[in-house]
């Protein structure tokens, strides 16, 4: 078993491939980092300036956490969607697919680089930029936003959610030949609409006597008002069901996407 596994996954070979993926396209990465840093500095200064014009003497407490989450998810999803672009390029694709590494190593390398690698890199980079931004704000205006805390529970939770849901865009990257980000985003919308339609039709069938056209009168459904109150308070069957669904989705999304993505990569290599 061990010798067979060593053929498809060698730590040293994987480390070299991971280094290649992390260092690849560093010029574009530096340009993107410079653009993000400039955006953060400019918008932060403008919001503090606007607050001062309005007579305020303090910035927003959640300014940097909210901005970091937007950069983390939007930027991370775009970067992830480009992970396997090299495998789809003419000429370059042949070179990448024939690299002396297994499909498992190639997929795992892209996975680590775009999930944990991107998240931690973004956190360190944003912390430094936010600190510089606040130094400038306080130097010019005498006050600023609250300092960014990279260990804030909400920030760490956002990173956890990112690592889970970026797996969908990683799957899209290996699945689609072109416009992976756009196609994956559209597919997610189609799935969301499909789930909403199925849920609506199911509810229409089960509670048909309480519907007036396509509108339901929840107040007339026996016990529904009480269930909604319990769910709002964080108790009751509806709250329990919602928690179970959330746990299943969070637990299954990434592994399922990883397995399908790896199998898809193996098909491309054939």
C-alpha positions as CSV (number, residue, x, y, z in Angstrom):
1,X,0.0,0.0,0.0
2,X,2.7,2.4,1.0
3,X,4.9,1.9,-2.1
4,X,1.9,2.3,-4.3
5,X,1.0,5.6,-2.6
6,X,4.6,6.8,-2.9
7,X,4.3,6.6,-6.6
8,X,1.4,9.1,-6.7
9,X,2.5,11.3,-3.8
10,X,6.1,12.0,-2.9
11,X,6.6,14.8,-0.3
12,X,9.7,16.2,-2.0
13,X,8.2,16.2,-5.4
14,X,5.0,17.8,-4.1
15,X,7.0,20.5,-2.2
16,X,8.7,21.5,-5.5
17,X,5.4,21.6,-7.3
18,X,3.8,23.7,-4.6
19,X,6.7,26.1,-4.6
20,X,6.3,26.4,-8.4
21,X,2.6,27.2,-8.0
22,X,3.2,29.7,-5.3
23,X,5.9,31.5,-7.2
24,X,4.3,31.3,-10.6
25,X,3.0,34.6,-12.0
26,X,4.7,36.7,-9.2
27,X,4.8,39.8,-11.5
28,X,1.0,39.8,-11.9
29,X,0.7,39.1,-8.2
30,X,2.8,42.1,-7.3
31,X,0.8,44.3,-9.6
32,X,-2.5,43.1,-8.0
33,X,-1.1,43.6,-4.5
34,X,-0.1,47.1,-5.4
35,X,-3.5,47.9,-6.8
36,X,-5.2,46.5,-3.7
37,X,-2.9,48.4,-1.3
38,X,-3.6,51.6,-3.2
39,X,-7.3,51.0,-3.1
40,X,-7.3,50.3,0.7
41,X,-5.2,53.4,1.4
42,X,-7.3,55.7,-0.8
43,X,-10.8,54.5,0.3
44,X,-9.8,54.5,4.0
45,X,-8.5,58.0,3.8
46,X,-11.5,59.2,1.9
47,X,-13.9,57.7,4.4
48,X,-12.0,59.3,7.3
49,X,-12.0,62.6,5.5
50,X,-15.7,62.4,4.9
51,X,-16.3,61.7,8.5
52,X,-14.2,64.7,9.5
53,X,-16.2,67.0,7.1
54,X,-19.3,65.7,8.8
55,X,-18.0,66.7,12.2
56,X,-17.1,63.2,13.3
57,X,-13.9,62.4,15.2
58,X,-13.8,58.6,14.8
59,X,-13.9,56.1,12.0
60,X,-15.8,52.9,11.6
61,X,-15.1,49.9,13.9
62,X,-15.9,47.3,11.3
63,X,-14.4,49.0,8.3
64,X,-11.3,46.8,7.9
65,X,-12.9,43.4,8.7
66,X,-15.6,44.1,6.2
67,X,-13.1,45.2,3.5
68,X,-10.9,42.2,4.2
69,X,-13.8,39.7,3.8
70,X,-14.7,41.3,0.4
71,X,-11.1,41.1,-0.8
72,X,-10.7,37.6,0.6
73,X,-13.8,36.1,-1.1
74,X,-13.9,38.1,-4.4
75,X,-10.1,38.0,-5.0
76,X,-9.8,34.4,-3.8
77,X,-12.6,33.2,-6.0
78,X,-11.1,34.9,-9.0
79,X,-7.6,33.6,-8.3
80,X,-9.0,30.1,-7.7
81,X,-10.8,30.2,-11.0
82,X,-7.5,30.7,-12.8
83,X,-5.7,27.9,-11.0
84,X,-5.9,25.4,-13.8
85,X,-5.8,27.9,-16.7
86,X,-2.3,26.7,-17.5
87,X,-3.6,23.2,-18.1
88,X,-6.0,24.5,-20.7
89,X,-3.6,26.6,-22.7
90,X,-2.3,25.5,-26.1
91,X,1.3,24.4,-25.7
92,X,1.5,25.4,-22.1
93,X,-1.2,22.9,-21.2
94,X,0.8,20.1,-22.7
95,X,3.9,21.2,-20.7
96,X,1.9,21.4,-17.4
97,X,0.1,18.0,-17.9
98,X,3.4,16.3,-18.6
99,X,5.2,17.6,-15.5
100,X,6.8,14.8,-13.5
101,X,4.1,14.8,-10.9
102,X,0.9,12.8,-10.4
103,X,-2.6,14.3,-10.8
104,X,-3.0,14.0,-7.1
105,X,0.0,16.1,-6.4
106,X,-1.0,18.7,-9.0
107,X,-4.5,19.0,-7.7
108,X,-3.3,19.1,-4.0
109,X,-0.8,21.8,-4.9
110,X,-3.3,24.1,-6.5
111,X,-5.7,23.4,-3.7
112,X,-3.2,24.5,-1.0
113,X,-2.0,27.5,-3.0
114,X,-5.5,28.9,-3.6
115,X,-7.1,28.0,-0.2
116,X,-4.8,28.1,2.8
117,X,-2.0,29.8,0.9
118,X,-4.1,32.6,-0.5
119,X,-6.0,33.1,2.8
120,X,-2.9,33.3,5.0
121,X,-1.1,35.5,2.5
122,X,-4.0,37.8,2.2
123,X,-4.3,38.1,6.0
124,X,-0.7,39.0,6.4
125,X,-0.7,41.4,3.5
126,X,-4.0,43.1,4.5
127,X,-2.8,43.4,8.2
128,X,0.3,45.3,7.0
129,X,-1.6,47.5,4.6
130,X,-4.3,48.3,7.2
131,X,-1.7,49.3,9.8
132,X,0.0,51.6,7.3
133,X,-3.3,53.1,6.3
134,X,-4.2,53.9,9.9
135,X,-0.8,55.4,10.5
136,X,-1.4,57.7,7.6
137,X,-5.0,58.5,8.7
138,X,-3.9,59.5,12.2
139,X,-0.9,61.5,10.9
140,X,-3.1,63.5,8.5
141,X,-6.5,63.7,10.2
142,X,-5.7,62.9,13.9
143,X,-8.0,59.9,14.0
144,X,-9.0,56.9,11.9
145,X,-10.8,53.6,11.9
146,X,-10.3,50.9,14.5
147,X,-7.1,48.9,13.9
148,X,-7.5,45.6,12.0
149,X,-7.2,42.6,14.3
150,X,-6.2,39.5,12.2
151,X,-7.1,37.2,15.1
152,X,-10.7,38.5,15.5
153,X,-13.1,35.6,15.6
154,X,-15.2,37.0,12.7
155,X,-12.0,37.2,10.5
156,X,-11.0,33.7,11.3
157,X,-14.5,32.4,10.7
158,X,-14.5,34.2,7.3
159,X,-11.3,32.4,6.4
160,X,-12.8,29.1,7.4
161,X,-15.8,29.7,5.1
162,X,-13.6,30.8,2.3
163,X,-11.5,27.6,2.4
164,X,-14.8,25.6,2.2
165,X,-16.5,27.5,-0.6
166,X,-13.5,28.3,-2.8
167,X,-13.5,24.5,-3.5
168,X,-16.5,25.1,-5.8
169,X,-14.4,27.6,-7.9
170,X,-11.5,25.2,-7.9
171,X,-13.7,22.6,-9.4
172,X,-14.9,25.2,-11.9
173,X,-11.3,26.0,-12.8
174,X,-10.5,22.4,-13.7
175,X,-13.9,21.8,-15.3
176,X,-14.4,24.8,-17.6
177,X,-11.9,25.6,-20.4
178,X,-12.7,29.4,-20.5
179,X,-14.4,31.9,-18.3
180,X,-14.3,29.6,-15.3
181,X,-15.2,32.3,-12.8
182,X,-18.2,33.5,-14.7
183,X,-19.5,30.1,-15.6
184,X,-19.1,28.8,-12.0
185,X,-20.9,31.9,-10.6
186,X,-23.7,31.4,-13.1
187,X,-23.9,27.7,-12.2
188,X,-24.2,28.5,-8.5
189,X,-27.1,30.9,-9.4
190,X,-28.8,28.2,-11.4
191,X,-28.4,25.7,-8.6
192,X,-29.8,28.2,-6.1
193,X,-32.8,29.0,-8.3
194,X,-33.4,25.3,-8.8
195,X,-33.4,24.6,-5.1
196,X,-35.8,27.5,-4.5
197,X,-38.1,26.2,-7.2
198,X,-38.1,22.7,-5.8
199,X,-38.7,23.9,-2.3
200,X,-41.5,26.2,-3.4
201,X,-43.3,23.4,-5.4
202,X,-42.8,21.0,-2.4
203,X,-44.3,23.5,0.0
204,X,-47.1,24.2,-2.5
205,X,-48.0,20.5,-2.6
206,X,-47.7,19.8,1.1
207,X,-49.5,22.9,2.3
208,X,-51.8,23.4,-0.7
209,X,-54.9,24.1,1.4
210,X,-53.2,27.2,2.9
211,X,-52.2,28.7,-0.4
212,X,-53.9,31.5,-2.1
213,X,-52.5,31.3,-5.6
214,X,-48.8,31.2,-5.0
215,X,-48.9,33.0,-1.7
216,X,-49.2,31.1,1.6
217,X,-50.8,32.4,4.8
218,X,-48.4,31.1,7.4
219,X,-50.6,32.4,10.2
220,X,-53.3,30.0,9.2
221,X,-50.9,27.0,9.3
222,X,-51.4,25.2,12.7
223,X,-48.3,25.7,14.9
224,X,-46.3,27.5,12.2
225,X,-46.2,30.8,14.1
226,X,-44.8,29.0,17.2
227,X,-42.1,27.2,15.1
228,X,-41.0,30.5,13.5
229,X,-40.8,32.1,16.9
230,X,-38.7,29.2,18.2
231,X,-36.4,29.3,15.2
232,X,-35.9,33.1,15.6
233,X,-35.0,32.5,19.3
234,X,-32.5,29.7,18.3
235,X,-34.6,26.7,19.4
236,X,-37.2,24.3,18.0
237,X,-37.4,21.8,15.2
238,X,-36.9,24.4,12.4
239,X,-33.8,25.7,14.0
240,X,-32.5,22.1,14.5
241,X,-33.2,21.2,10.9
242,X,-31.5,24.4,9.7
243,X,-28.4,23.6,11.8
244,X,-28.3,20.0,10.4
245,X,-28.5,21.3,6.8
246,X,-25.8,23.9,7.5
247,X,-23.4,21.3,9.0
248,X,-24.0,18.9,6.1
249,X,-23.4,21.6,3.5
250,X,-20.2,22.9,5.3
251,X,-18.9,19.4,5.8
252,X,-19.6,17.9,2.4
253,X,-19.0,20.8,0.0
254,X,-15.2,20.9,0.0
255,X,-14.5,17.1,0.0
256,X,-17.0,16.5,-2.8
257,X,-15.6,19.2,-4.9
258,X,-12.1,18.0,-4.3
259,X,-12.8,14.5,-5.3
260,X,-14.7,15.5,-8.5
261,X,-12.0,18.1,-9.4
262,X,-9.2,15.5,-9.0
263,X,-11.1,13.0,-11.1
264,X,-11.7,15.6,-13.7
265,X,-8.0,16.5,-13.8
266,X,-7.2,12.8,-14.3
267,X,-9.5,12.8,-17.4
268,X,-7.7,15.8,-18.8
269,X,-4.3,14.1,-18.5
270,X,-5.4,11.1,-20.4
